């Protein structure tokens, strides 16, 4: 085939040119995204039961649903949390699960359980967690002059909801705009209690009067022949005066509303608020249409914001948490890494080839292979993302390797005196079998990884496929394009052997190699001891190196969640946050604060309670983040000892898919027999014991909730003729506003509520609020209601094993902490049942899984090498290079201060396929010489010299391609850095082993057979 192609070089060039055009067109059609298109394997079930305690919700609803959901297929974990009036169940499935089918299955389970739930329970809301639900932008509005009066807040709220949101949602790229921080109007009716009392009425009676005298009359459907109509009755209410004049009939008399209560239009009491850089503001979360392109959304949004700033100069529009900036920065830097890596690889290769013509031929394969790879991306449905682009960067060295081997072999045949046509055919034919074997060994290590489950599978699929596409494209270019191109170019310019067009030699590689191989064969024992020393060092580094799930990523953004463990109104909570951040203002670029319950529809922050606050912080430099992470909890503990502080990376698409928010070690405490949460007092004693055993380890206070329990004296109420329904209604009416009706304002429906007057304390309310008894006698509520304090967990948490109280330990060495705790405190505790969980155990499982994958990859490599060499022995001493290279990779990781994580373990698997390529080429050359009758030691020497430059060039070009990822600070480069370090360490040591140690093993094994048969293999 190669002979045929070399006779038709123009046809080959035109064919590849057409393929490149297709690749360019396909590249423009490939989408760009931050991450691969992967589902978040999580479904949430939201339970809403107003006026129910956490214990009632757990016992009656959450536990029932949790037990039923445990039967779901591919369910990996289930966690629930029940609080006051609500509960949440989090279902985590294994990666790779069809989440559409899982969502249907969960909904079917919920429907089947509805008849087992208490009567009147609303159907729980099932939501599927998706990357598309993460806001792409946050747009924040506040008055530029700093006017934060209630009237101005109401104006800004109306402006935001009626104008800004509507204009944003008209954009085709925006799915919805989720808003929080706005104020809503409310018509408040303050009963004239003294006057009502003379009429024998109270607030509850007033509500009953309103229900009898309806303001909103609703609709009525009428039929006219074949037609049906809805008749709408509209009350003629336009403003407050109309409401004040509403006639009400009470005991046969007609009253105007303002005679019975004061009527006013106010903002509804705020249960939460939003602040940005200390300004009271409104936050809008911009949700992208799932099918929209990120670039189109960015342009459309920026155009709209610029128009807003021009049209409304009195308003401040601030964009925060811009996800497109992360995408542009990460992907843009990876494109830059790709270009720089290709240039460095070309320079390294050119130094050793020393012939500009041959170097340019090899260099041509880089852009051609990359353009053809774009066609592969399109055909396999892969996007340009930080994972797939990282795979192309890793594949750069391999892309050049094939071309180097082909050009070097053709050049060797020319130097042996063959004609240009003969060398162009004989060279590729000689090398094609080891070349295919090399490509197969590179791809073989990817095959087991494609079947990985969990996080490793989600990350590696795109990377493995992109590397494979790049390698296959490179092999096709090297075998099919380079020989005809070599022939065509040298026909136009005669081949020169006088050295005039060569680059001067910078390093005498051949001389160094001859000295090195001579020293190795002269000092065999010392060489073996050196190898053993390197291996022992690698084992020590493996034991010492930190193990974690993913490499640390440089960040400038932080998400802080604070539970004050006590009520704090929005204004007070914001003041507390400002005081906590005051020492760090010099490091902070901007920050936003959410306090209390929020008004979002999609965000999890809608479930925040009045004792919680959330802070988004963007720092001026990523170097400030460790300082803030270390000092902020201490500052909070110093000022607010009862507060719980949790710190996480700010929300983005990468963390939504891959981040592990578990603490390294979690102790889950349950009662020994009942599998329920222990009493707060018992948990506090255990927490203190843990603090004594682990000094310096921060252990968060227990998240508890102080309550007032109201007890009714039913016997005394019966004695005074007070009915229990009357008593409960009076108490309920005094404690919370009563909804009356809605009336249509100028722009929206405005609720009408009856409010009670404010009291200094609950005891004053009970004394001054009366209830009607015998003979319409009024009695204070305090006569029949008593109060007592109570303390309980704020949330009741549970998992597959039942209820538990979690104690999270943020430790760097979870293994030593477990040894310190011992069996008595944890495993054989007589008081509690303690379950151990946390990211430490997940990381250990990940290491075991990747080790098994590595073993399978090595077995596949052995099979391929056995087929190539027709020997069961030679593949063994080629594969003997692997443990040395792997341990060398551990040394590099430890010296560089990196960790053993998923990316570095993937790097080890990839390196296993790359590092033996040098030995394959060398052993193939030695075998070739021995088949020609060359003596063993001379064959080893000649084979080493023949493959010396390709081996060195391959390793250096791979190193050059990977170097840029070590010095960039973007998401993609930092994610690839441990993988690059692993490859650099393994391939550097592997090159030395291939050059010097593998020939020594070859000689040691075959030297005895040489006496009997010089040609023995």
Residue, then its C-alpha position, 0 to 999 in steps of 0.5 A: x500500500x505504501x508503495x502505491x501511495x508513494x507513486x501518487x503523492x499529489x492524490x495523497x496530498x489532495x485527499x488529506x487536504x480535503x480531510x483537513x477542510x472537513x476537520x476545520x468545518x467540523x471544528x466550528x460545529x463542535x460545542x465549547x463547554x467547561x466540562x464534558x456532557x455528563x449528568x449529575x447523578x443526584x435527585x432531591x425530594x423536597x417535603x413541605x408540611x407547614x406547622x409540623x415539627x422536625x420530629x413529626x416530619x421525620x417519623x410520619x413522612x421522611x422515614x417512610x419515603x427514605x425506606x421506600x427509596x432504598x429499593x431504587x436501582x443504582x442508588x449509591x447513597x441516601x441522606x435526609x434532613x428533617x427540619x421545622x415545616x420541611x424535609x429534604x431527601x437527597x438521592x445519589x446514584x452511581x455515575x453513568x446511571x440513566x438519570x431520566x429513567x431514575x427521575x421517572x422511578x423516583x416520581x413513581x415511588x412518590x405517587x405510590x407512597x401518597x396514600x401512606x402519608x398523613x391526610x392533607x400532606x402535599x405531594x413532595x416535590x422531586x427535582x433533578x439536579x442539573x448543571x443547567x440550573x446553576x446560574x451563569x450570572x448574578x445581576x445585582x441592583x441597588x440605588x446608586x446614591x445609597x438610598x435604602x429607605x423602605x419606599x425606595x426598596x419598594x420602588x426598586x423591587x417593582x422596577x426589577x420584577x416588572x421591567x428588568x426581569x421581563x426584558x432579560x427573559x425576552x432573550x432567547x438564551x435565558x430560560x428564567x430569572x430567579x430573584x431574591x431580596x425584593x420587598x412585596x406590598x401588603x395591605x395591613x389591617x390593624x384591628x381596633x381591639x377596644x372597639x371590637x371588644x365592645x361588639x364582642x369580636x376579636x381578630x378571628x371574628x373579623x376574619x370570619x366577617x371578611x369570609x362572609x362578605x367576600x371581596x373577590x367574587x371569583x368566576x362563574x361558568x355559564x352555557x349559551x347553546x354550544x358555547x360556554x363563557x366564564x363570567x368574572x365578578x370584579x370588586x371596584x377596588x382601586x386604592x386604599x380609600x376603596x378598601x377603607x370604604x368596604x361595607x361589612x355586616x356584623x350582627x345585623x349592622x353595617x360598618x365600614x372597614x376603617x371603623x373596625x380596623x386601621x388600613x395601611x399599605x406597607x412592605x411585607x415583613x422581611x424574613x430575609x434580605x440580600x446585601x452586596x458590599x454592604x448595600x441592601x440590594x436585589x439579586x437576580x440569578x440568570x439561568x441559561x436555556x439548556x440548548x443555548x450556546x454559552x457564547x451567545x448568552x454572554x453576548x446577549x447578556x452583556x448587551x442588555x446590561x450595557x443598555x440598562x446602565x445607559x437607560x437607568x443611570x440612578x441604578x447600580x447594576x453589578x454582575x457577579x459570579x460570571x461562569x462564562x469568565x471561568x469558561x473563557x479563561x480555562x478553555x482559552x489557556x488550554x488552547x494556549x497550552x496546546x499551541x505552546x506545547x506543540x512549539x516546544x515539542x517541535x523545538x526539542x525534536x528539531x534539535x535532535x533531528x538537526x535537519x530542517x527539512x526533516x524537522x519541518x516534515x515532522x512538524x507538519x504532522x502536528x497541525x494536520x493531526x490536530x485538525x483531523x482530530x477535530x473531525x473525530x471529536x465531531x463524529x464521536x460527539x465530544x465537546x471542547x472542554x477542559x478534559x478533552x483539550x487536556x487529553x489533546x495536550x497529553x497526546x501531543x508528544x505521542x502525535x510527534x512520536x510516530x512521525x519521528x520514528x517514520x522519518x528517522x527510519x527513512x533517513x537510515x535507509x537513505x544513509x545505507x545507500x538506497x534510492x529515495x523511492x526505495x527508502x520511502x517504501x522500505x522505511x515505513x514497511x520496516x517500522x509499521x508493525x512496531x508502530x502499530x504495536x506502539x499505538x495499540x499499547x497506548x490505546x490498550x491502557x485506555x480500554x479498561x478505563x472506559x468502563x470505569x464507574x463513578x467520578x473516574x469514568x466521568x472524567x476519563x471518558x472524554x480524555x481517553x477518547x481524545x487521546x485515542x483520536x489524536x494517536x490514531x490520526x497521527x499514525x494515519x498521517x505518519x504512515x499514509x502522508x509522510x512517505x509520499x510527502x518526503x518523496x515529493x519534497x526531496x524530488x523538488x530539492x535533491x537530498x543532501x548528505x554533506x551536512x551543510x543544511x544541518x543544525x550544529x549538534x548541541x549535545x553529543x547524545x551518542x557519546x553520553x550513551x556509549x559512556x553510560x552503557x559501558x559503565x552499566x555493563x562494567x558495574x552490574x551490581x552497582x546498577x542493580x543497587x541503584x535501581x533498587x534504591x530508586x524503587x525503595x525511595x519511590x515506595x517511601x514517597x508513596x507512603x508519605x504522599x498525600x492521598x485525595x480525590x482531586x488536585x487542589x484548584x486555585x480559587x478566588x471565590x469562597x462560599x461561607x455558610x453560617x448558622x448562628x444557632x439562634x435567631x438573628x433578623x436580617x439587619x443584625x445578621x448582616x451587621x455580624x457578617x460585616x464585623x467578621x469580614x472587617x479584618x479581611x477587607x484588604x483581601x476582598x474584591x467584593x462580597x455578597x450576603x444572603x440572610x434568612x429565608x430567600x425568595x428564589x424558586x430554584x436555588x437551595x438558598x430558598x430553604x434558609x432559615x432565620x438563623x442562617x446566613x450565606x456569604x459569597x466572597x471574591x478575593x483579589x488574589x487566589x493566594x489570599x484564600x488559605x489565609x481566609x479559610x484558616x482565619x475566618x472560622x477562628x474569628x467567628x468562634x471568637x465573636x460568636x462561639x455557638x455559630x457553625x461555619x462551613x466553607x466550600x468553593x463557590x458554586x460553579x459547573x465543575x464543583x457541581x459535577x466533581x467536587x466532594x463536599x464531604x469532610x475527610x472523616x465523619x463520625x455518625x452517632x446513633x443510639x445503640x439499640x434504636x438507631x435514632x439520634x442521641x440526646x443533645x446532652x449525650x452528643x455534647x459529652x461525646x463531642x467534648x471527649x473528642x476535643x480532648x483526644x484531638x487537640x487542635x482539630x476544629x469540631x463544630x458546635x451542635x446545631x440546635x434550636x431553642x424552643x418555647x413549648x406552650x402547654x394548655x391547661x384543658x381542665x382549667x379551660x373547661x372549668x371556665x367554659x373556654x373551648x379548645x378550638x377557641x383557645x387555639x384560634x385566639x392564640x394562633x391569631x395573636x401570633x401570626x398574621x391572618x390572610x384575608x384576600x387579595x386585591x388587584x393593585x396597579x401592577x400585581x395582586x396585593x395580599x390583605x392581612x390582619x395583623x396583631x399589635x406587637x408585644x414586648x414579650x410572649x408573656x405580655x402577649x398571653x396576659x393582654x390577649x383575652x379569650x371568651x369563656x362563660x357568659x361572654x366573659x373575657x379571660x387572659x390567655x395566660x390563665x390557660x397557657x404556660x410556657x417552658x423552654x426546650x432544646x432540640x436538634x435543628x435538623x434530624x439527619x438520617x441515611x441508609x442506617x437510620x438516624x444519626x448525628x454527624x461530627x465532621x472532622x477536617x483533618x489532613x491525615x484521617x488514617x492517623x486520627x483513626x488510630x488515635x481514636x482507637x477501637x474503644x471510642x469508635x468501633x467498640x463504643x458501648x454507648x453509641x453506634x458509630x458509623x465511619x464515613x467521609x472522603x478518606x474512605x472514598x479515596x481509599x476505594x478509588x485507589x483500589x479501583x485504579x490499582x485494579x485497572x492498572x493491573x488489567x492494563x498491564x495484562x493487556x500490554x503483556x498480551x499485545x507484546x507477546x503477539x508482537x515478539x512471538x515470545x512469552x519471555x521478552x514482554x516480561x523484561x519490557x514490562x519490568x520497566x513499569x514498576x520502576x517508572x511508576x515509583x519514579x512518578x511517585x518521587x516526582x509527585x512528592x518532590x513537587x508537593x503534589x498529591x496522589x489523586x484521581x488525575x495522577x492515577x490516570x497519569x500512571x495508567x497512561x504512562x504505562x502505555x507510553x513508557x514501554x514504547x522506547x523499550x519496544x523499539x529497542x528490543x525490536x532493533x536488537x532482535x533484528x540484528x540478532x536474526x542477522x547473526x550479529x553477536x549478542x553484545x554487539x546487537x545490544x550495542x547497535x540496536x541501542x545506537x539505532x534507536x537512540x535518537x528516536x527514543x530521546x526525541x520522543x521523550x523530550x517532545x512529550x516533556x516539551x508538550x507537557x511543560x506549559x501545563x505546569x506553569x499555568x494557573x487556570x482550572x484546566x491546567x491545574x487539573x492536568x498538572x498532577x497527570x503531567x508530573x506523573x508522565x514527566x517523572x515516569x517517562x524521564x526515569x523510564x527513558x533511563x531504564x530503557x536506555x541502560x537497564x533493559x539492555x542489561x536485563x536482555x543480556x543477563x537473560x540471553x547470555x547463557x543461550x548465546x553459547x549454544x545458539x547465537x541466534x537464540x531469542 
